[in-house]
Amino acid sequence: MAKDVKPRVKVPGTAAAGEVVSIKTLISHQMESGQRKDKDGNLIPRSIINRFTCDFNGMNVIDVALDPAISTNPYFEFAARVDASGEFKFTWYDDDGSIYEDAKSITVS
């Protein structure tokens, strides 16, 4: 598991029914390639975020497959139409098997 991994998401707290809202996500992650060596000459194990998903009330909004060339601390911004109040669930998948999650609620009026 990568150290000091911190997902951050920004979702508006409220929206009108049918409104398209902007969602922003960033995960603090070093994205270790597996090709660098530590101070003792040992290879540092590969640890790369390889997939990001976002679901709203159980329905998929976005599913992104990431390649090893993705930068450190990957940032995503995307739009989603909300018709009802609910919860966005964000999931990042790491090559090492780790899963990082966050969730944010939105109220539709």
N, CA, C and O atoms as CSV, one atom per row, in Angstrom:
chain,resi,resn,atom,element,x,y,z
A,1,MET,N,N,0.838,-1.174,0.000
A,1,MET,CA,C,0.000,0.000,0.000
A,1,MET,C,C,0.887,1.244,0.000
A,1,MET,O,O,1.854,1.333,0.757
A,2,ALA,N,N,0.547,2.184,-0.848
A,2,ALA,CA,C,1.290,3.437,-0.913
A,2,ALA,C,C,1.090,4.221,0.383
A,2,ALA,O,O,0.056,4.100,1.040
A,3,LYS,N,N,2.089,5.023,0.742
A,3,LYS,CA,C,2.015,5.805,1.974
A,3,LYS,C,C,1.365,7.153,1.725
A,3,LYS,O,O,1.487,7.727,0.642
A,4,ASP,N,N,0.672,7.652,2.740
A,4,ASP,CA,C,0.102,9.000,2.724
A,4,ASP,C,C,-0.832,9.254,1.544
A,4,ASP,O,O,-0.830,10.348,0.978
A,5,VAL,N,N,-1.618,8.266,1.172
A,5,VAL,CA,C,-2.582,8.431,0.087
A,5,VAL,C,C,-3.813,9.124,0.652
A,5,VAL,O,O,-4.386,8.681,1.647
A,6,LYS,N,N,-4.217,10.223,0.002
A,6,LYS,CA,C,-5.357,10.981,0.497
A,6,LYS,C,C,-6.251,11.386,-0.670
A,6,LYS,O,O,-5.877,12.248,-1.465
A,7,PRO,N,N,-7.440,10.765,-0.781
A,7,PRO,CA,C,-8.370,11.209,-1.816
A,7,PRO,C,C,-9.099,12.478,-1.377
A,7,PRO,O,O,-9.451,12.633,-0.208
A,8,ARG,N,N,-9.315,13.373,-2.321
A,8,ARG,CA,C,-10.078,14.595,-2.057
A,8,ARG,C,C,-11.087,14.779,-3.179
A,8,ARG,O,O,-10.760,14.613,-4.354
A,9,VAL,N,N,-12.304,15.120,-2.810
A,9,VAL,CA,C,-13.348,15.333,-3.806
A,9,VAL,C,C,-14.113,16.605,-3.479
A,9,VAL,O,O,-14.239,16.998,-2.319
A,10,LYS,N,N,-14.617,17.236,-4.526
A,10,LYS,CA,C,-15.428,18.436,-4.359
A,10,LYS,C,C,-16.712,18.238,-5.151
A,10,LYS,O,O,-16.702,18.105,-6.375
A,11,VAL,N,N,-17.824,18.223,-4.410
A,11,VAL,CA,C,-19.160,18.063,-4.988
A,11,VAL,C,C,-20.022,19.179,-4.409
A,11,VAL,O,O,-19.960,19.422,-3.204
A,12,PRO,N,N,-20.824,19.868,-5.220
A,12,PRO,CA,C,-21.706,20.882,-4.642
A,12,PRO,C,C,-22.643,20.250,-3.610
A,12,PRO,O,O,-23.062,19.103,-3.770
A,13,GLY,N,N,-22.968,20.988,-2.567
A,13,GLY,CA,C,-23.869,20.466,-1.537
A,13,GLY,C,C,-25.314,20.397,-1.989
A,13,GLY,O,O,-26.075,19.544,-1.534
A,14,THR,N,N,-25.695,21.313,-2.900
A,14,THR,CA,C,-27.075,21.353,-3.395
A,14,THR,C,C,-27.076,21.592,-4.900
A,14,THR,O,O,-26.108,22.091,-5.474
A,15,ALA,N,N,-28.196,21.218,-5.522
A,15,ALA,CA,C,-28.390,21.440,-6.959
A,15,ALA,C,C,-29.884,21.395,-7.249
A,15,ALA,O,O,-30.660,20.856,-6.460
A,16,ALA,N,N,-30.281,21.958,-8.373
A,16,ALA,CA,C,-31.665,21.870,-8.829
A,16,ALA,C,C,-31.844,20.558,-9.584
A,16,ALA,O,O,-30.888,20.030,-10.152
A,17,ALA,N,N,-33.051,20.039,-9.592
A,17,ALA,CA,C,-33.335,18.796,-10.317
A,17,ALA,C,C,-32.970,18.964,-11.788
A,17,ALA,O,O,-33.384,19.934,-12.422
A,18,GLY,N,N,-32.203,18.034,-12.330
A,18,GLY,CA,C,-31.784,18.071,-13.723
A,18,GLY,C,C,-30.550,18.914,-13.989
A,18,GLY,O,O,-30.086,18.988,-15.127
A,19,GLU,N,N,-30.019,19.542,-12.969
A,19,GLU,CA,C,-28.839,20.392,-13.137
A,19,GLU,C,C,-27.591,19.546,-13.410
A,19,GLU,O,O,-27.442,18.445,-12.879
A,20,VAL,N,N,-26.708,20.078,-14.241
A,20,VAL,CA,C,-25.413,19.449,-14.487
A,20,VAL,C,C,-24.416,20.104,-13.532
A,20,VAL,O,O,-24.214,21.317,-13.564
A,21,VAL,N,N,-23.801,19.285,-12.687
A,21,VAL,CA,C,-22.860,19.802,-11.688
A,21,VAL,C,C,-21.440,19.381,-12.037
A,21,VAL,O,O,-21.216,18.367,-12.698
A,22,SER,N,N,-20.500,20.175,-11.583
A,22,SER,CA,C,-19.087,19.885,-11.803
A,22,SER,C,C,-18.541,19.116,-10.603
A,22,SER,O,O,-18.726,19.524,-9.456
A,23,ILE,N,N,-17.871,18.006,-10.878
A,23,ILE,CA,C,-17.265,17.163,-9.854
A,23,ILE,C,C,-15.750,17.239,-10.039
A,23,ILE,O,O,-15.252,17.118,-11.158
A,24,LYS,N,N,-15.023,17.438,-8.944
A,24,LYS,CA,C,-13.562,17.508,-9.007
A,24,LYS,C,C,-12.978,16.502,-8.024
A,24,LYS,O,O,-13.433,16.396,-6.885
A,25,THR,N,N,-11.966,15.763,-8.475
A,25,THR,CA,C,-11.308,14.787,-7.604
A,25,THR,C,C,-9.797,14.882,-7.768
A,25,THR,O,O,-9.282,15.189,-8.843
A,26,LEU,N,N,-9.114,14.612,-6.680
A,26,LEU,CA,C,-7.661,14.551,-6.694
A,26,LEU,C,C,-7.263,13.523,-5.647
A,26,LEU,O,O,-7.832,13.495,-4.556
A,27,ILE,N,N,-6.309,12.696,-5.963
A,27,ILE,CA,C,-5.796,11.755,-4.976
A,27,ILE,C,C,-4.292,11.956,-4.859
A,27,ILE,O,O,-3.564,11.907,-5.850
A,28,SER,N,N,-3.842,12.183,-3.629
A,28,SER,CA,C,-2.408,12.326,-3.364
A,28,SER,C,C,-1.792,10.936,-3.389
A,28,SER,O,O,-2.023,10.129,-2.488
A,29,HIS,N,N,-1.010,10.661,-4.423
A,29,HIS,CA,C,-0.438,9.327,-4.609
A,29,HIS,C,C,0.842,9.470,-5.419
A,29,HIS,O,O,0.848,10.146,-6.448
A,30,GLN,N,N,1.917,8.849,-4.976
A,30,GLN,CA,C,3.227,9.015,-5.611
A,30,GLN,C,C,3.394,8.292,-6.944
A,30,GLN,O,O,4.303,8.624,-7.706
A,31,MET,N,N,2.539,7.310,-7.245
A,31,MET,CA,C,2.602,6.616,-8.532
A,31,MET,C,C,4.001,6.050,-8.796
A,31,MET,O,O,4.703,6.489,-9.707
A,32,GLU,N,N,4.378,5.090,-7.998
A,32,GLU,CA,C,5.702,4.462,-8.096
A,32,GLU,C,C,5.740,3.492,-9.275
A,32,GLU,O,O,4.909,2.586,-9.348
A,33,SER,N,N,6.681,3.663,-10.192
A,33,SER,CA,C,6.740,2.887,-11.440
A,33,SER,C,C,7.260,1.464,-11.277
A,33,SER,O,O,7.021,0.614,-12.135
A,34,GLY,N,N,7.968,1.199,-10.185
A,34,GLY,CA,C,8.584,-0.113,-10.001
A,34,GLY,C,C,9.961,-0.207,-10.634
A,34,GLY,O,O,10.572,-1.275,-10.627
A,35,GLN,N,N,10.458,0.894,-11.182
A,35,GLN,CA,C,11.766,0.898,-11.834
A,35,GLN,C,C,12.833,1.639,-11.028
A,35,GLN,O,O,14.023,1.551,-11.331
A,36,ARG,N,N,12.398,2.365,-10.004
A,36,ARG,CA,C,13.373,3.089,-9.173
A,36,ARG,C,C,13.895,2.186,-8.063
A,36,ARG,O,O,13.272,1.190,-7.698
A,37,LYS,N,N,15.052,2.562,-7.539
A,37,LYS,CA,C,15.656,1.804,-6.439
A,37,LYS,C,C,15.720,2.667,-5.185
A,37,LYS,O,O,15.830,3.891,-5.256
A,38,ASP,N,N,15.649,1.998,-4.033
A,38,ASP,CA,C,15.791,2.713,-2.771
A,38,ASP,C,C,17.275,2.925,-2.464
A,38,ASP,O,O,18.133,2.571,-3.273
A,39,LYS,N,N,17.578,3.501,-1.299
A,39,LYS,CA,C,18.970,3.821,-0.953
A,39,LYS,C,C,19.859,2.589,-0.821
A,39,LYS,O,O,21.084,2.694,-0.894
A,40,ASP,N,N,19.239,1.408,-0.623
A,40,ASP,CA,C,19.997,0.156,-0.516
A,40,ASP,C,C,20.125,-0.582,-1.843
A,40,ASP,O,O,20.708,-1.665,-1.897
A,41,GLY,N,N,19.583,0.000,-2.917
A,41,GLY,CA,C,19.678,-0.622,-4.229
A,41,GLY,C,C,18.564,-1.594,-4.560
A,41,GLY,O,O,18.602,-2.248,-5.602
A,42,ASN,N,N,17.568,-1.699,-3.684
A,42,ASN,CA,C,16.427,-2.590,-3.936
A,42,ASN,C,C,15.359,-1.865,-4.743
A,42,ASN,O,O,15.119,-0.675,-4.542
A,43,LEU,N,N,14.721,-2.589,-5.655
A,43,LEU,CA,C,13.642,-1.990,-6.429
A,43,LEU,C,C,12.481,-1.614,-5.516
A,43,LEU,O,O,12.083,-2.388,-4.645
A,44,ILE,N,N,11.945,-0.415,-5.730
A,44,ILE,CA,C,10.749,0.020,-5.008
A,44,ILE,C,C,9.564,-0.597,-5.741
A,44,ILE,O,O,9.438,-0.408,-6.951
A,45,PRO,N,N,8.690,-1.327,-5.050
A,45,PRO,CA,C,7.574,-2.005,-5.722
A,45,PRO,C,C,6.660,-1.033,-6.469
A,45,PRO,O,O,6.438,0.097,-6.034
A,46,ARG,N,N,6.148,-1.493,-7.584
A,46,ARG,CA,C,5.221,-0.701,-8.391
A,46,ARG,C,C,3.940,-0.449,-7.603
A,46,ARG,O,O,3.398,-1.350,-6.962
A,47,SER,N,N,3.472,0.785,-7.663
A,47,SER,CA,C,2.228,1.178,-7.009
A,47,SER,C,C,1.640,2.330,-7.808
A,47,SER,O,O,2.017,3.487,-7.621
A,48,ILE,N,N,0.710,1.999,-8.704
A,48,ILE,CA,C,0.126,2.980,-9.616
A,48,ILE,C,C,-1.393,2.859,-9.563
A,48,ILE,O,O,-1.939,1.756,-9.582
A,49,ILE,N,N,-2.066,4.002,-9.496
A,49,ILE,CA,C,-3.524,3.999,-9.607
A,49,ILE,C,C,-3.840,3.595,-11.044
A,49,ILE,O,O,-3.424,4.272,-11.984
A,50,ASN,N,N,-4.579,2.487,-11.221
A,50,ASN,CA,C,-4.850,1.997,-12.575
A,50,ASN,C,C,-6.306,2.153,-12.998
A,50,ASN,O,O,-6.650,1.902,-14.153
A,51,ARG,N,N,-7.171,2.571,-12.052
A,51,ARG,CA,C,-8.585,2.727,-12.401
A,51,ARG,C,C,-9.237,3.695,-11.420
A,51,ARG,O,O,-8.919,3.708,-10.231
A,52,PHE,N,N,-10.153,4.505,-11.943
A,52,PHE,CA,C,-10.949,5.419,-11.122
A,52,PHE,C,C,-12.400,5.273,-11.536
A,52,PHE,O,O,-12.714,5.267,-12.726
A,53,THR,N,N,-13.291,5.153,-10.551
A,53,THR,CA,C,-14.722,5.091,-10.848
A,53,THR,C,C,-15.477,6.063,-9.957
A,53,THR,O,O,-15.041,6.400,-8.856
A,54,CYS,N,N,-16.621,6.504,-10.464
A,54,CYS,CA,C,-17.553,7.312,-9.683
A,54,CYS,C,C,-18.953,6.787,-9.963
A,54,CYS,O,O,-19.355,6.640,-11.117
A,55,ASP,N,N,-19.688,6.508,-8.896
A,55,ASP,CA,C,-21.080,6.064,-8.996
A,55,ASP,C,C,-21.958,7.066,-8.263
A,55,ASP,O,O,-21.545,7.665,-7.269
A,56,PHE,N,N,-23.179,7.241,-8.768
A,56,PHE,CA,C,-24.166,8.083,-8.087
A,56,PHE,C,C,-25.391,7.235,-7.814
A,56,PHE,O,O,-26.039,6.750,-8.741
A,57,ASN,N,N,-25.705,7.058,-6.548
A,57,ASN,CA,C,-26.832,6.211,-6.135
A,57,ASN,C,C,-26.764,4.836,-6.792
A,57,ASN,O,O,-27.785,4.296,-7.220
A,58,GLY,N,N,-25.567,4.276,-6.870
A,58,GLY,CA,C,-25.384,2.928,-7.396
A,58,GLY,C,C,-25.253,2.830,-8.907
A,58,GLY,O,O,-25.008,1.743,-9.429
A,59,MET,N,N,-25.411,3.938,-9.622
A,59,MET,CA,C,-25.278,3.925,-11.085
A,59,MET,C,C,-23.948,4.568,-11.475
A,59,MET,O,O,-23.570,5.614,-10.947
A,60,ASN,N,N,-23.248,3.925,-12.406
A,60,ASN,CA,C,-21.943,4.406,-12.821
A,60,ASN,C,C,-22.047,5.741,-13.544
A,60,ASN,O,O,-22.877,5.910,-14.437
A,61,VAL,N,N,-21.198,6.686,-13.152
A,61,VAL,CA,C,-21.110,7.995,-13.797
A,61,VAL,C,C,-19.891,8.038,-14.713
A,61,VAL,O,O,-19.962,8.524,-15.842
A,62,ILE,N,N,-18.766,7.517,-14.203
A,62,ILE,CA,C,-17.525,7.515,-14.974
A,62,ILE,C,C,-16.668,6.333,-14.526
A,62,ILE,O,O,-16.650,5.970,-13.350
A,63,ASP,N,N,-15.965,5.745,-15.480
A,63,ASP,CA,C,-15.060,4.621,-15.202
A,63,ASP,C,C,-13.841,4.823,-16.099
A,63,ASP,O,O,-13.929,4.695,-17.320
A,64,VAL,N,N,-12.708,5.138,-15.480
A,64,VAL,CA,C,-11.510,5.501,-16.229
A,64,VAL,C,C,-10.410,4.470,-15.998
A,64,VAL,O,O,-10.051,4.186,-14.855
A,65,ALA,N,N,-9.877,3.911,-17.079
A,65,ALA,CA,C,-8.708,3.028,-17.002
A,65,ALA,C,C,-7.472,3.903,-17.192
A,65,ALA,O,O,-7.388,4.673,-18.149
A,66,LEU,N,N,-6.521,3.778,-16.279
A,66,LEU,CA,C,-5.329,4.623,-16.312
A,66,LEU,C,C,-4.106,3.817,-16.716
A,66,LEU,O,O,-3.951,2.662,-16.320
A,67,ASP,N,N,-3.245,4.431,-17.503
A,67,ASP,CA,C,-1.998,3.814,-17.940
A,67,ASP,C,C,-0.869,4.201,-16.993
A,67,ASP,O,O,-1.004,5.157,-16.229
A,68,PRO,N,N,0.248,3.468,-17.033
A,68,PRO,CA,C,1.371,3.784,-16.144
A,68,PRO,C,C,1.931,5.199,-16.316
A,68,PRO,O,O,2.602,5.699,-15.413
A,69,ALA,N,N,1.677,5.845,-17.432
A,69,ALA,CA,C,2.217,7.183,-17.659
A,69,ALA,C,C,1.427,8.279,-16.945
A,69,ALA,O,O,1.781,9.453,-17.054
A,70,ILE,N,N,0.374,7.927,-16.224
A,70,ILE,CA,C,-0.423,8.934,-15.521
A,70,ILE,C,C,0.458,9.644,-14.486
A,70,ILE,O,O,1.329,9.028,-13.873
A,71,SER,N,N,0.225,10.921,-14.306
A,71,SER,CA,C,1.074,11.705,-13.406
A,71,SER,C,C,0.816,11.395,-11.932
A,71,SER,O,O,-0.198,10.799,-11.567
A,72,THR,N,N,1.750,11.811,-11.113
A,72,THR,CA,C,1.577,11.765,-9.665
A,72,THR,C,C,0.369,12.624,-9.300
A,72,THR,O,O,0.119,13.644,-9.941
A,73,ASN,N,N,-0.379,12.220,-8.277
A,73,ASN,CA,C,-1.545,12.961,-7.789
A,73,ASN,C,C,-2.575,13.221,-8.899
A,73,ASN,O,O,-2.861,14.377,-9.211
A,74,PRO,N,N,-3.130,12.167,-9.491
A,74,PRO,CA,C,-4.062,12.358,-10.605
A,74,PRO,C,C,-5.308,13.158,-10.213
A,74,PRO,O,O,-5.904,12.946,-9.157
A,75,TYR,N,N,-5.676,14.076,-11.098
A,75,TYR,CA,C,-6.808,14.987,-10.916
A,75,TYR,C,C,-7.810,14.736,-12.031
A,75,TYR,O,O,-7.442,14.625,-13.200
A,76,PHE,N,N,-9.081,14.648,-11.657
A,76,PHE,CA,C,-10.149,14.504,-12.648
A,76,PHE,C,C,-11.217,15.545,-12.372
A,76,PHE,O,O,-11.555,15.824,-11.222
A,77,GLU,N,N,-11.743,16.113,-13.449
A,77,GLU,CA,C,-12.904,16.996,-13.358
A,77,GLU,C,C,-13.884,16.538,-14.425
A,77,GLU,O,O,-13.516,16.362,-15.587
A,78,PHE,N,N,-15.133,16.347,-14.022
A,78,PHE,CA,C,-16.150,15.887,-14.957
A,78,PHE,C,C,-17.510,16.409,-14.517
A,78,PHE,O,O,-17.664,16.905,-13.401
A,79,ALA,N,N,-18.489,16.294,-15.397
A,79,ALA,CA,C,-19.840,16.787,-15.127
A,79,ALA,C,C,-20.797,15.616,-14.954
A,79,ALA,O,O,-20.623,14.555,-15.553
A,80,ALA,N,N,-21.806,15.831,-14.124
A,80,ALA,CA,C,-22.837,14.813,-13.911
A,80,ALA,C,C,-24.183,15.508,-13.742
A,80,ALA,O,O,-24.283,16.536,-13.073
A,81,ARG,N,N,-25.207,14.937,-14.351
A,81,ARG,CA,C,-26.568,15.460,-14.197
A,81,ARG,C,C,-27.202,14.767,-12.995
A,81,ARG,O,O,-27.160,13.543,-12.875
A,82,VAL,N,N,-27.789,15.569,-12.105
A,82,VAL,CA,C,-28.441,15.001,-10.919
A,82,VAL,C,C,-29.937,15.287,-10.973
A,82,VAL,O,O,-30.356,16.432,-11.143
A,83,ASP,N,N,-30.731,14.238,-10.827
A,83,ASP,CA,C,-32.184,14.377,-10.840
A,83,ASP,C,C,-32.795,14.176,-9.460
A,83,ASP,O,O,-33.962,14.503,-9.240
A,84,ALA,N,N,-32.010,13.639,-8.530
A,84,ALA,CA,C,-32.503,13.370,-7.184
A,84,ALA,C,C,-31.345,13.498,-6.200
A,84,ALA,O,O,-30.178,13.424,-6.586
A,85,SER,N,N,-31.677,13.690,-4.941
A,85,SER,CA,C,-30.647,13.716,-3.900
A,85,SER,C,C,-29.980,12.354,-3.820
A,85,SER,O,O,-30.594,11.334,-4.135
A,86,GLY,N,N,-28.741,12.339,-3.406
A,86,GLY,CA,C,-28.059,11.052,-3.291
A,86,GLY,C,C,-26.606,11.202,-2.932
A,86,GLY,O,O,-26.160,12.246,-2.456
A,87,GLU,N,N,-25.867,10.116,-3.175
A,87,GLU,CA,C,-24.466,10.061,-2.793
A,87,GLU,C,C,-23.593,9.664,-3.976
A,87,GLU,O,O,-23.870,8.694,-4.682
A,88,PHE,N,N,-22.540,10.434,-4.172
A,88,PHE,CA,C,-21.500,10.074,-5.127
A,88,PHE,C,C,-20.475,9.232,-4.381
A,88,PHE,O,O,-20.021,9.612,-3.302
A,89,LYS,N,N,-20.110,8.093,-4.953
A,89,LYS,CA,C,-19.080,7.236,-4.365
A,89,LYS,C,C,-17.900,7.203,-5.329
A,89,LYS,O,O,-18.059,6.887,-6.508
A,90,PHE,N,N,-16.726,7.530,-4.823
A,90,PHE,CA,C,-15.509,7.609,-5.612
A,90,PHE,C,C,-14.571,6.487,-5.192
A,90,PHE,O,O,-14.364,6.261,-4.000
A,91,THR,N,N,-14.000,5.778,-6.175
A,91,THR,CA,C,-13.113,4.655,-5.869
A,91,THR,C,C,-11.892,4.703,-6.783
A,91,THR,O,O,-12.008,4.834,-8.001
A,92,TRP,N,N,-10.720,4.593,-6.162
A,92,TRP,CA,C,-9.448,4.520,-6.877
A,92,TRP,C,C,-8.844,3.149,-6.611
A,92,TRP,O,O,-8.823,2.692,-5.468
A,93,TYR,N,N,-8.351,2.490,-7.655
A,93,TYR,CA,C,-7.779,1.143,-7.547
A,93,TYR,C,C,-6.283,1.211,-7.828
A,93,TYR,O,O,-5.858,1.803,-8.821
A,94,ASP,N,N,-5.491,0.606,-6.956
A,94,ASP,CA,C,-4.033,0.618,-7.051
A,94,ASP,C,C,-3.540,-0.734,-7.563
A,94,ASP,O,O,-4.144,-1.766,-7.272
A,95,ASP,N,N,-2.445,-0.731,-8.323
A,95,ASP,CA,C,-1.821,-1.972,-8.798
A,95,ASP,C,C,-1.507,-2.944,-7.669
A,95,ASP,O,O,-1.546,-4.158,-7.866
A,96,ASP,N,N,-1.197,-2.417,-6.488
A,96,ASP,CA,C,-0.823,-3.286,-5.373
A,96,ASP,C,C,-2.026,-3.915,-4.667
A,96,ASP,O,O,-1.870,-4.592,-3.651
A,97,GLY,N,N,-3.226,-3.688,-5.208
A,97,GLY,CA,C,-4.442,-4.262,-4.634
A,97,GLY,C,C,-5.177,-3.338,-3.682
A,97,GLY,O,O,-6.295,-3.644,-3.267
A,98,SER,N,N,-4.576,-2.222,-3.331
A,98,SER,CA,C,-5.228,-1.267,-2.431
A,98,SER,C,C,-6.391,-0.580,-3.137
A,98,SER,O,O,-6.357,-0.348,-4.346
A,99,ILE,N,N,-7.408,-0.264,-2.365
A,99,ILE,CA,C,-8.571,0.468,-2.863
A,99,ILE,C,C,-8.781,1.663,-1.943
A,99,ILE,O,O,-8.817,1.520,-0.721
A,100,TYR,N,N,-8.917,2.834,-2.539
A,100,TYR,CA,C,-9.140,4.064,-1.782
A,100,TYR,C,C,-10.520,4.587,-2.152
A,100,TYR,O,O,-10.875,4.638,-3.329
A,101,GLU,N,N,-11.302,4.979,-1.138
A,101,GLU,CA,C,-12.679,5.398,-1.385
A,101,GLU,C,C,-13.001,6.697,-0.660
A,101,GLU,O,O,-12.405,7.031,0.364
A,102,ASP,N,N,-13.956,7.411,-1.221
A,102,ASP,CA,C,-14.529,8.589,-0.587
A,102,ASP,C,C,-15.966,8.695,-1.081
A,102,ASP,O,O,-16.322,8.098,-2.097
A,103,ALA,N,N,-16.784,9.446,-0.371
A,103,ALA,CA,C,-18.182,9.626,-0.763
A,103,ALA,C,C,-18.625,11.025,-0.361
A,103,ALA,O,O,-18.202,11.552,0.668
A,104,LYS,N,N,-19.478,11.618,-1.182
A,104,LYS,CA,C,-20.047,12.932,-0.892
A,104,LYS,C,C,-21.517,12.921,-1.289
A,104,LYS,O,O,-21.899,12.350,-2.311
A,105,SER,N,N,-22.327,13.563,-0.462
A,105,SER,CA,C,-23.768,13.640,-0.726
A,105,SER,C,C,-24.119,14.970,-1.371
A,105,SER,O,O,-23.416,15.966,-1.202
A,106,ILE,N,N,-25.226,14.966,-2.117
A,106,ILE,CA,C,-25.761,16.173,-2.726
A,106,ILE,C,C,-27.269,16.168,-2.506
A,106,ILE,O,O,-27.917,15.125,-2.592
A,107,THR,N,N,-27.819,17.345,-2.221
A,107,THR,CA,C,-29.254,17.490,-2.011
A,107,THR,C,C,-29.849,18.206,-3.212
A,107,THR,O,O,-29.396,19.288,-3.586
A,108,VAL,N,N,-30.862,17.600,-3.813
A,108,VAL,CA,C,-31.534,18.186,-4.969
A,108,VAL,C,C,-32.858,18.771,-4.506
A,108,VAL,O,O,-33.637,18.119,-3.811
A,109,SER,N,N,-33.098,20.023,-4.908
A,109,SER,CA,C,-34.343,20.694,-4.511
A,109,SER,C,C,-35.263,20.905,-5.698
A,109,SER,O,O,-36.353,21.455,-5.544
